Amino acid sequence: MSRIITLAPDMTNERIAEMIRKARWGKNLERLECPRCHSRDVIKYGRHKGKPYIQLYRCKSCGYKFNELTGTPLSGIHISLRDAMLITYLYLKLGLSGLAISRELGINKNTVQKFIRKLREWAKFFPEHAEA
């Protein structure tokens, strides 16, 4: 079954990851720091095996390994960034239920519900969207 709702074709996982990277750490990674010790002595450490559009980093001060999604609602998700953005939009902006989103996107309902729970937990950091 084809999807009725989709993102623009140019909104690839790579482009979404780049947007997150720039929003979080600046155009040239000038704000990049370790989320654990806040050191700026950080190096690139390869790519995520399952999601090659995700850059990995390692802190040279404390040895902590992280990526651009660490400490965000997108951390640890098992769906693509495109699907995560669609779920977020459908849930927060259009008010669809997890089951309706699951049917529309063809994603397991438990996966959708788990991500929606994560969105709700993070809603306190975004009070202007908390009413959704």
Contacts in CASP RR format, 6 or more apart in sequence:
PFRMAT RR
TARGET T0000
AUTHOR 0000-0000-0000
METHOD contacts of the structure
MODEL  1
MSRIITLAPDMTNERIAEMIRKARWGKNLERLECPRCHSRDVIKYGRHKG
KPYIQLYRCKSCGYKFNELTGTPLSGIHISLRDAMLITYLYLKLGLSGLA
ISRELGINKNTVQKFIRKLREWAKFFPEHAEA
1 106 0 8 1.000
3 104 0 8 1.000
3 105 0 8 1.000
3 106 0 8 1.000
4 104 0 8 1.000
5 86 0 8 1.000
5 90 0 8 1.000
5 104 0 8 1.000
6 86 0 8 1.000
7 82 0 8 1.000
7 85 0 8 1.000
7 86 0 8 1.000
11 82 0 8 1.000
11 85 0 8 1.000
12 53 0 8 1.000
12 82 0 8 1.000
13 51 0 8 1.000
13 53 0 8 1.000
13 80 0 8 1.000
13 81 0 8 1.000
13 82 0 8 1.000
14 53 0 8 1.000
16 81 0 8 1.000
16 82 0 8 1.000
16 85 0 8 1.000
17 53 0 8 1.000
17 54 0 8 1.000
17 55 0 8 1.000
17 68 0 8 1.000
17 81 0 8 1.000
20 68 0 8 1.000
20 69 0 8 1.000
20 72 0 8 1.000
20 74 0 8 1.000
20 81 0 8 1.000
21 29 0 8 1.000
21 55 0 8 1.000
21 68 0 8 1.000
24 31 0 8 1.000
24 68 0 8 1.000
24 72 0 8 1.000
25 31 0 8 1.000
25 32 0 8 1.000
25 68 0 8 1.000
32 40 0 8 1.000
32 42 0 8 1.000
32 57 0 8 1.000
33 39 0 8 1.000
33 40 0 8 1.000
33 42 0 8 1.000
34 40 0 8 1.000
34 41 0 8 1.000
34 42 0 8 1.000
34 57 0 8 1.000
34 59 0 8 1.000
34 61 0 8 1.000
34 62 0 8 1.000
34 64 0 8 1.000
34 66 0 8 1.000
35 64 0 8 1.000
35 66 0 8 1.000
35 70 0 8 1.000
35 71 0 8 1.000
36 59 0 8 1.000
36 62 0 8 1.000
36 64 0 8 1.000
36 66 0 8 1.000
37 59 0 8 1.000
37 61 0 8 1.000
37 62 0 8 1.000
37 64 0 8 1.000
39 59 0 8 1.000
39 60 0 8 1.000
39 61 0 8 1.000
39 62 0 8 1.000
41 59 0 8 1.000
41 60 0 8 1.000
41 61 0 8 1.000
42 57 0 8 1.000
42 58 0 8 1.000
42 59 0 8 1.000
42 60 0 8 1.000
43 57 0 8 1.000
43 58 0 8 1.000
43 60 0 8 1.000
44 55 0 8 1.000
44 56 0 8 1.000
44 57 0 8 1.000
45 56 0 8 1.000
45 57 0 8 1.000
45 58 0 8 1.000
45 65 0 8 1.000
46 55 0 8 1.000
46 56 0 8 1.000
47 53 0 8 1.000
47 54 0 8 1.000
47 55 0 8 1.000
47 56 0 8 1.000
48 54 0 8 1.000
48 55 0 8 1.000
48 56 0 8 1.000
48 67 0 8 1.000
51 80 0 8 1.000
51 81 0 8 1.000
53 81 0 8 1.000
54 67 0 8 1.000
54 68 0 8 1.000
54 69 0 8 1.000
55 67 0 8 1.000
55 68 0 8 1.000
56 65 0 8 1.000
56 66 0 8 1.000
56 67 0 8 1.000
57 65 0 8 1.000
57 66 0 8 1.000
57 67 0 8 1.000
57 68 0 8 1.000
58 64 0 8 1.000
58 65 0 8 1.000
58 66 0 8 1.000
59 65 0 8 1.000
59 66 0 8 1.000
69 75 0 8 1.000
69 76 0 8 1.000
69 77 0 8 1.000
72 122 0 8 1.000
73 115 0 8 1.000
73 118 0 8 1.000
73 119 0 8 1.000
73 121 0 8 1.000
73 122 0 8 1.000
74 81 0 8 1.000
74 84 0 8 1.000
77 84 0 8 1.000
77 115 0 8 1.000
77 118 0 8 1.000
78 111 0 8 1.000
79 87 0 8 1.000
79 107 0 8 1.000
79 111 0 8 1.000
79 115 0 8 1.000
83 105 0 8 1.000
83 107 0 8 1.000
84 115 0 8 1.000
86 101 0 8 1.000
86 105 0 8 1.000
87 101 0 8 1.000
87 105 0 8 1.000
87 107 0 8 1.000
87 112 0 8 1.000
87 115 0 8 1.000
87 116 0 8 1.000
87 119 0 8 1.000
88 119 0 8 1.000
90 96 0 8 1.000
90 100 0 8 1.000
90 101 0 8 1.000
90 104 0 8 1.000
90 105 0 8 1.000
91 98 0 8 1.000
91 101 0 8 1.000
91 116 0 8 1.000
91 119 0 8 1.000
91 132 0 8 1.000
92 119 0 8 1.000
92 129 0 8 1.000
92 132 0 8 1.000
93 132 0 8 1.000
95 132 0 8 1.000
96 104 0 8 1.000
98 109 0 8 1.000
98 112 0 8 1.000
98 113 0 8 1.000
98 116 0 8 1.000
99 109 0 8 1.000
99 112 0 8 1.000
101 107 0 8 1.000
101 112 0 8 1.000
101 116 0 8 1.000
102 108 0 8 1.000
102 109 0 8 1.000
102 111 0 8 1.000
102 112 0 8 1.000
105 112 0 8 1.000
123 129 0 8 1.000
123 130 0 8 1.000
123 132 0 8 1.000
124 130 0 8 1.000
END
